[in-house]
Amino acid sequence: STMTVVELSKKSKASPATIVRFCNALGFEGYREFVRALYHDAESGLDQEQNVYTVNNDVIETLNIGETINVVSKINIEAIENTLKIISEKEVEKAVDLIDKAKRVKIFALSGSTVVGDDAVFKFERLGIDCQNYTTPHSQILAASIMQQDEVAILISYTGETNDIIVIANYLKKAGCKSIGISRFGENSLSKLVDVNLQHSSVGKGIRTYSIRSRVVQHN
């Protein structure tokens, strides 16, 4: 679990105010933002070649059904737990407020992220929120060009660098339209353009697991 500023104060023998000023001096808004960034750096430093398909030193080809179920479940659980450590409650609250006040929600997603957008449409519609997912560059350009000030856009990109999504984000920013970005943790092009950043754990170990893990946390 994450150490609170009071707990760190006791262990370091420095006052909470001193710790907060230290975080501010490093360019962070406060202790919690510092902890999230520190966690991200530590997470990124893990051996990216680590094979998450191993259980008791066995490779995936030798796993039985039960072991395979266990590995897949652990991958998904880990993705959500890691995201809980870094997600910003303040940004989530801002996103909820924008969606609640919006007349319509427009989602922009490409490739593997389109399934996340489709799932969001299903959930929003069950809540009575008018929502549509745009999944091709052409439809996204058309949808963005007629965005109204009382609508909100949600842009989804795992890396935060998907070129067509960045084009839309730039257009919306210049047009003064409100937008929410969903991407992996850390500074990226998308995070600089949207009004609200919803970021998730970015570690993807082993072959193609980043895709599985990112979809899990984005759906969540």
Secondary structure, 3 states (H helix, E strand, C coil): CCCCHHHHHHHHCCCHHHHHHHHHHCCCCCHHHHHHHHHHHHHHCCCCCCCCCCECCECHHHCCHHHHHHHHHHHHHHHHHHHHHHCCHHHHHHHHHHHHHCCEEEEEECHHHHHHHHHHHHHHHHCCCCEEEECCHHHHHHHHHCCCCCEEEEEECCCCCCHHHHHHHHHHHHHCCEEEEEEECCCCHHHHHCCEEEEECCCCCCCCHHHHHHHHHHHC
